[in-house]
């Protein structure tokens, strides 16, 4: 009878010593991976949302900067500065006539002593009915950044092929004036349901009692979180 050589015996011993992963060990590994994925997903999603918020605010800064330049240019040419969409410095743009009405749309009201929330901002998401008081910056039918389908904004029936016969003149003029400030193309919200809108509270008075108009501009994705205010 032929006996096994020493190398053959060693090989057999090594094969017997090899242990594979059991089904239980595999199940535990899969479960841990699922837990990690479930934990990481919300954080990654929030990271993406925060990035979009920062991008939107950056674009709003560009709009505010150009609006400030427009104001200075018209102050030199016309004697009093105004914002895009204003026929004159003392004409409003949008559905609100007072500062408080606009602030009610975009700011929470808190108790000055305790900081407790007294009243939540009115205009908090794109499909809110409060959007009816806000005017699209570049037009609701802008080729690059049209308004979301469910959003209802001021002068919703504008016609981008020419002046709108039913919209107040300031609103159709406004989108063309904003457009002239961005010759390479409009800027827009990074959100699927975002869109840039604005209102202007009229200026008043003259001389030492003059009050400049105030520009309020926001992203309808979340106007409470994403807005800017400019008063020269």
ZAKESE-775921 format. One record per residue (C-alpha): x, y, z; residue in three letters. Coordinates in steps of 0.05 Angstrom, whole numbers, padded with zeros to 5 digits, always signed. Example, Ala and Ser with C-alpha at 12.3 -4.5 7.8 and 13.67 -1.06 7.14 Angstrom:
+00246-00090+00156ala+00273-00021+00143ser
END
This chain:
+00000+00000+00000unk+00026+00068-00021unk+00035+00116+00037unk+00023+00192+00032unk+00083+00235+00026unk+00095+00290+00078unk+00076+00347+00030unk+00009+00312+00015unk-00005+00304+00089unk+00010+00377+00102unk-00037+00399+00046unk-00094+00357+00074unk-00084+00387+00143unk-00087+00457+00115unk-00150+00443+00077unk-00184+00416+00139unk-00163+00478+00177unk-00196+00527+00129unk-00261+00555+00158unk-00312+00590+00114unk-00360+00644+00137unk-00423+00615+00166unk-00492+00636+00144unk-00502+00670+00211unk-00438+00711+00203unk-00460+00732+00133unk-00529+00753+00158unk-00498+00796+00213unk-00452+00830+00162unk-00511+00846+00116unk-00552+00873+00174unk-00495+00919+00196unk-00487+00945+00125unk-00562+00959+00121unk-00560+00997+00187unk-00501+01039+00164unk-00536+01055+00098unk-00601+01075+00133unk-00563+01119+00182unk-00521+01153+00129unk-00577+01166+00078unk-00613+01222+00117unk-00547+01256+00132unk-00526+01254+00059unk-00595+01281+00039unk-00590+01338+00088unk-00520+01354+00063unk-00548+01359-00007unk-00604+01405+00016unk-00556+01450+00054unk-00513+01455-00009unk-00573+01477-00049unk-00592+01529+00003unk-00523+01559+00001unk-00525+01560-00075unk-00592+01594-00075unk-00568+01647-00026unk-00507+01658-00069unk-00551+01671-00129unk-00595+01718-00088unk-00531+01757-00071unk-00519+01767-00145unk-00589+01793-00155unk-00582+01841-00096unk-00515+01865-00122unk-00542+01880-00191unk-00604+01913-00161unk-00559+01959-00120unk-00521+01978-00183unk-00587+01991-00219unk-00610+02035-00162unk-00546+02077-00165unk-00550+02084-00240unk-00622+02108-00239unk-00606+02155-00182unk-00555+02189-00227unk-00598+02188-00290unk-00667+02202-00260unk-00651+02241-00196unk-00679+02187-00150unk-00659+02114-00147unk-00708+02059-00161unk-00707+01983-00169unk-00724+01940-00230unk-00799+01940-00240unk-00812+02008-00208unk-00839+02060-00256unk-00814+02112-00205unk-00782+02108-00137unk-00849+02120-00103unk-00885+02062-00139unk-00891+01993-00106unk-00880+01926-00140unk-00922+01866-00117unk-00986+01856-00079unk-00965+01884-00011unk-00962+01958+00004unk-00931+01957+00073unk-00866+01932+00102unk-00901+01892+00156unk-00943+01854+00106unk-00881+01830+00071unk-00845+01814+00136unk-00905+01772+00157unk-00893+01731+00095unk-00820+01715+00106unk-00804+01723+00180unk-00826+01685+00242unk-00851+01728+00299unk-00817+01711+00365unk-00824+01736+00436unk-00767+01787+00445unk-00755+01764+00517unk-00762+01688+00514unk-00749+01675+00440unk-00811+01632+00437unk-00847+01627+00370unk-00910+01670+00370unk-00928+01666+00296unk-00897+01627+00239unk-00881+01662+00173unk-00939+01659+00124unk-00901+01644+00059unk-00863+01580+00074unk-00866+01537+00011unk-00873+01544-00064unk-00947+01527-00071unk-00971+01574-00016unk-01027+01621-00033unk-00985+01678-00005unk-00944+01673-00069unk-00998+01713-00104unk-00968+01777-00076unk-00898+01763-00103unk-00872+01778-00173unk-00825+01733-00213unk-00757+01764-00223unk-00745+01739-00294unk-00816+01720-00313unk-00858+01660-00296unk-00846+01631-00366unk-00770+01642-00365unk-00740+01590-00412unk-00684+01573-00364unk-00721+01578-00298unk-00797+01575-00305unk-00840+01576-00243unk-00861+01509-00214unk-00927+01485-00242unk-00964+01489-00175unk-00936+01557-00155unk-00984+01615-00160unk-00949+01682-00166unk-00972+01753-00179unk-00992+01765-00252unk-00992+01691-00268unk-01019+01704-00338unk-00960+01743-00365unk-00938+01733-00438unk-00863+01729-00449unk-00871+01744-00523unk-00886+01816-00509unk-00919+01864-00460unk-00975+01833-00421unk-01042+01867-00432unk-01070+01847-00365unk-01009+01854-00320unk-00991+01920-00286unk-00938+01954-00329unk-00885+01952-00274unk-00886+01876-00274unk-00873+01866-00347unk-00821+01922-00347unk-00789+01890-00286unk-00771+01824-00318unk-00740+01859-00378unk-00701+01906-00332unk-00676+01847-00290unk-00658+01812-00355unk-00616+01871-00378unk-00575+01865-00315unk-00556+01793-00333unk-00537+01794-00407unk-00507+01724-00404unk-00573+01695-00379unk-00615+01695-00316unk-00595+01662-00250unk-00643+01614-00218unk-00658+01570-00159unk-00623+01502-00154unk-00687+01472-00125unk-00737+01435-00169unk-00793+01475-00137unk-00753+01539-00129unk-00762+01605-00165unk-00737+01676-00150unk-00790+01727-00134unk-00790+01798-00107unk-00830+01857-00081unk-00813+01930-00072unk-00841+01976-00020unk-00846+02045-00050unk-00800+02102-00029unk-00828+02168-00006unk-00813+02240+00013unk-00759+02286-00011unk-00698+02322+00015unk-00679+02305+00087unk-00744+02267+00095unk-00734+02222+00035unk-00744+02147+00045unk-00713+02100-00006unk-00753+02041-00033unk-00739+01972-00003unk-00727+01909-00043unk-00748+01841-00016unk-00726+01781-00056unk-00735+01707-00041unk-00733+01636-00066unk-00804+01605-00063unk-00774+01537-00045unk-00770+01565+00026unk-00779+01641+00030unk-00771+01641+00106unk-00701+01611+00101unk-00679+01639+00034unk-00690+01713+00025unk-00653+01779+00023unk-00672+01852+00038unk-00640+01914+00008unk-00653+01986+00028unk-00600+02035+00000unk
END
